[in-house]
Amino acid sequence: MSETKKILLISHEASLSGAPILVLSLLKKLRQQRKNYSVDVLLLRPGQLYEDFAKLSDNKILVANYFNQSLSFVNRNFKKFQNAFFPKEETKEKQIEKITGKLLQNNYDLVYANTAETLVWTIPFYKKNIPTIVAIHELTFGIESAYSKDFILENISNVSMIIAGSNAVADNLINRYNADPKKVKAIHSFVDEKLEIQKDKEQIKKELNIPESDIILGIASSQELRKGTDLVPLLVKKIADKTDINFKFINLGGSSKIGPVKCSKIDAEKLGVEEKIIYVDHNKTPNDYINTFDIFLLLSREDPFPLVMLTAAKLQKPIVAFEKSGGAVEFLENGHGVLAPYLDLDTMADEIVKLLQDKNLRENYGSKIQHRLEEEYSEDKLTSQIFNLIDELI
């Protein structure tokens, strides 16, 4: 058997969201196909998938949660007392230096980091001539939410190779941040070959009190401005004004306790479409709900290459999205889905009504996008590209 190689995998968190799910799937495949690779895991923050990562880590799993948590009045005042008599807490930079310093003692052969947020953690390894790969899924908003543009411009070259989650991401890294094109390779995100469905369409419809004859539209998304979830009530209003077809809109994601969802419900009520929209909190079985959709919508203003879009394609759902929104465009272009002009809700509503009226049209789009997923974006094909890149560097 060939010599064991040591890899450090860094994930920004272990939440039930796209990037951690993707890198966890990659790790599972790596353990199956590269028996001579030993993997340790560093999580910047914990989450629901912590145990899953821990099971796949050979020797250790470390959580580096350096973010300050909100404090009560008593705790805030205790902090003032503590800082007056004891040394102050370490800065983020100091903690990165301390943690990476310890990890450098493990003599890793390669560091694989997931998301732009992890870039700063890979730099100490790169400077010690350890090959580093950073998988970046974010576009401008996501990247500059973690770092300033100047930081990226200064440090984007301090990495051996960048895996861009889509062509849109690759182009943005090169054109906006001056990344070296020779160090950027576009490898699209992927979903597992087998999707778990625990409850069928009939069960979900019954649970949500949706009449059997109603057509279901939906999104599955965190509830935030970038994802365009604020547009849901107005879009539903425009659709309802254009057709008498009975439909329900499932807004899957977030929590009924958070501001964006509360605001959306108020908008829906004021627009008179509150009975058309069903809000479902984020949960561990999103595929069950996506499987129930007749039409899948992406309302994102910016989204690199969302995994949930690939899930919808796997489930043969026709997909509607905005132009100029990121990776959805390259996935749906050339008649594989419906692309409305950027933030043009009137045109999007018109296109959705066409789909509501024509079951064959819906099925045609669903069939075409599933075929494209299987032919061009299969899990085996894309993971092989990543593993070959690791093999070349290690």
N, C-alpha and C positions, 0 to 999 in steps of 0.2 A: 504493500500500500504506500502511496506517495506521502511525502512529509506533511504533517499537520500545519495548517496556516491559521493564524489568529486574526479574527475580524472584530472590530468594534462597530456595532450598529447604533446610531443615534436617532431617536425619534423625538419630535418636539413635545409629544404627549401620547397618552394611551387611551384617548377618548374614542367613543363609537362614532367616528367621523371618517371622511374619505381618506386622508393621507395616512393615519395610523392603520386603518383597515388594509390599505394597499401594501404598506411596508410589512405588515404582519403576514399577509399572503405571500409576499416575496420571501420572507424569512422561512416560512413553512416549506416552500419549494426548494430553497437553498439547502435546508437541512436534509431534504430527501435526495437531492441530486449531487451534492458536493459533500460527501461523507468525511473528507479530510479537512474541512473548514470548521474551526472552533469559533463560536460566536458569543461575545458578551454584549449586553444591551445597556445603553444609557438613555433614560427617559428624562427629558427636561421637566416634565410634569406627569403625575400619575393619571389614572382614569380607569374606566370600566374594563379595559383590555389588559390591565396590568398582569393579571394571572396568566393570560395567554402568552404574553411576551416572556414572562418568567419561566414558563414551561419549555420554551424554545431556546433559552439562554443556557449555554454550556456550563459556565462557571459562576457568573454573577450578573445581577441586574441592579443598576444604580439609578436612583431618582434624584435629580438635581433641581429641586423646586426652589429657585432663588427669588421668586416673585413675592413682593410684600402683600400680605393679606389685609383686608379691611379690618379695622380695629374698633372695638367699642370705646366709649368715653373713658371708662376705667382703664382699659388696656393702653389707650393713647397716653394717658397721664402717667401710667406706670412706665411706659417707654421713656418719657421725659426724665423720670427719676432714675431709671436704669442707665440712660445715656450720660447722666450727670456723674455717676459713680463707677460705671463700668465701661469698658471699651465698646465703641459703636459696632453695630453689625457690619459684617463684610459687605462690600459693594458687589454688584453683579460681576464686575471685571475680576475682583479678587477671588470670588468663588469659582469662576471659570478657570482662573489660573491654578487654584488649589486642586480642583477636581481633575482637570486635564493633566496636571503635573503628576498626580498619583497614577492616572491611567497610562501615562507614557511609560511607566515602569513595567507595564505588562508586555511591552515590545510587540505591539500589533503589527501585522503585515499590511493591513489596509483598514481604513475607516470609511464606512458608508453612512452618510447622514441624509435624513429625509426632511424636506421643506427648507425654504430660504432661512427660516429662523435659526436653524442649526449651523449656518455657515460660520458664525463666530467661534463655535466650539471646535471646528475642524482645523482652524488656522494653526494652533500650536503643533498639531501633528504634521501638517504640511511643511511647516518650517523645520521639522526634524526629519524631513525627507521620507516621511511615511505617505504612501499613496492615499489620496482622499477622493471620494466621490460624493458630490452633493446632488441629490435629486430635488430639483426645484419645480414646484407645481404652480406657483403663484405668478400673477401678472403684476402690474404696477401697484395697484392698491394694496394687495397682499404683501408684496415685498416691502413697500415703504411704510406699512403699518408696523413692521418689525425693525427696520433700520432707516436711516436717512439715505437719500440718494447719494450723497458724498461718500458715505461709508461703503456702499455697494461699489461705486466707481473705484474706490481705493482698494477694495479687497476681493473683487470678483475674480481676479486672476490668481489669488492665493488658494488654488484648488487644482488637483490633477485633472479632474474631469467633471463636467456638469451634465446630468441627465435632465433634459427639459421635458416636462409632462405633455407637451404638444408643440406643434410648429409655431403656434402663436407665442408660446412662452419662450421658445428658442429665439425667435425674431426679436422679441422685446428685450431679452438679455443682451443680445448683440447690438441692437440699434440704440437702446436707451442707456445701457450701462457699460457699453464697450467691452463686453465679454469677448474673449478670443474665440472666433468661430471654430478653430481647431480643437478647442476644449469643450465645445457644446455639442451634444448629441441628442436629438429628439427621439424619445422612446415613449410612446403614449401609455397612459394609465390603462389598467385592465381590471376585469372582475373575475371572480372564481368561475371555473367551468360549470360548476353546479350551484344553483341558487336554491336556498332552502325556503320553502313555502309551507307554513304551518297551518294556515287557515285559507280555504278556498274563497272564491269571489262571493259565493252565496252566503257563506258565514259572515264575512265582513259586511256585506250589504244588510244582512239581518241585524247585526250588532249596531250598525249606524242608522237603522230605520230608513234605509233607502229603498224606494219602490223598485221592483225587479226591472221595470221598463225604463227607468231613468238611465241616461248616459252619464258616465262619470269622467270629469276632468280633474286634474290634480297636479300639485307640485309636492316635492319632498325636499325640504331645505331648512337650514338654520334660518331664523327669522331676523334678517338684517338688510340694511339699505343696499349693500353690494349685490345681494341675491334677488333684489327686486320684489320682495314679498309685500312691500307696501302697496304694490300695484294691483294686488289681487281683487279687492272690492270694486275698484273702478273698472277693471277688465270684465269682471262678472256682470256688472251693470250694463256694460256695452254689449256683451253677448246676449243677455236677457232682452235687451231692447231690440235686437236684430232677429230673434227667432222665438217661436212658440214651443220649440222642442223642449221636453222636460229633461233637465240635467241637474247634477249636483257637482259642486266643486269641493274637493278635499284638500285642505291646507295642512299638510303633514310636516310637523317639525316644531321646534321650540317648546314653549310651555305656556299654558293659559295664564300663568302668573306673571309673565314678563311684559314689559311695556309695549313692544311692537305688536304682540298678539292682541293685547287689550285695545290698542289704538285701531288695529285692523277690524276688530269686532264693532267698535264704535262707528267706523266709516261704513261698514256693511249695513249697520242699522240705519244710519242717516241716508244711505243710498237706496234703502228698501230691498236689499238683497240678502239680508241676514239668514233667510230660510234656504237660500241657495248654497251657502258655504258651511262646510263642516270642518271644524278645527280639531285636529288630532295631535296630541302631544308627541314629542320625540319618544321613541320606544325601541326595544330591541328586535322588533320584527317588522321593519319598514317594508320589506319585500312583499309581505302579505297585502299591504295597502296599494303599493305600486302595481301589483298584479291585478288589482281590481279596476285600475284606471282603464278607460277606453282611449283617452288622449293624455299624453304626458307633456307638461309645460315646463320650460326653463325660462324664468323671467329675469335671470341675472343680468346685471349691467356689466359685470366682469366675472368670468369664470374660466379658468385655464383649460380644464378637460374633466368635467365633473364625473365622478364614478357613478352617481345616481343616474346620469344620462345613459351610461353603459348598461346599467341594470335594466332600465326601461327598454333599451334596445334588445337585450337578452330575452326579455319578456314579450317582444314583438309589439311594442307600443309605438304608435305614430308620435313623433316628437316635434314640438313647436318651440322656436326660440327666436331671439333677436339677432340681427346682423351686428357686426362689430362688437360682439360680446365675448370673444375668445375662442376656445377650442371647439365649442359646439358648431361653429361655422364650418370648420374643416371636416367635421364628422357628418354634418347634415347636407352639405352642399351637393350640387349636381343631382338634385331630385331625391335625395335620401331622407329628407325631412322638410319641414316648412320653416322658412326664415322670413320674419317680418322686419321691416325697417326699424332701426334702433329706437326703442321706446314708443313706437307707433302703435298704440293700443287699438285704434280704430281698424287699422289693417290687420292686426293680429286677431281681433274679434271676427272680422270677415272671414279669415282663413279658418278659424276654429268652427264657425258656423258651417262652412263647406264640409268640414270633417264630421260635424254632428249630423248633417243631412245624408251622408253617404258612407255606409258601413264598408262597402267595397274599397273606397278610397282609404279609409282607416287601415284596413287589412293590408292593402297594397304597400302603404308606407311602413307598416309594422314588419312586413315580410322583407322588404328591401333593406331596412336598417339592421335587422337581425342578421341577414346574409352578409352585410358589410362587416359587422362586428366579428362574425365567425371567420371570415376570409382574411381580414386585414388587421384585426385587433385581438386575436386570440391570446389567451393567457400563456400558452406554451411558446408561441412565437415571440412575444414581448419579453417574457422572463428569460428566454434563451439569449436575447440580445444583451440583457443586463448581466447575466452570468458570464457571457463571453467577455464583456468589458472588465468585469472583476478579474477573470482569469488572466487577462492581458496585463493588468496592473499589479497583481499580487506577486 
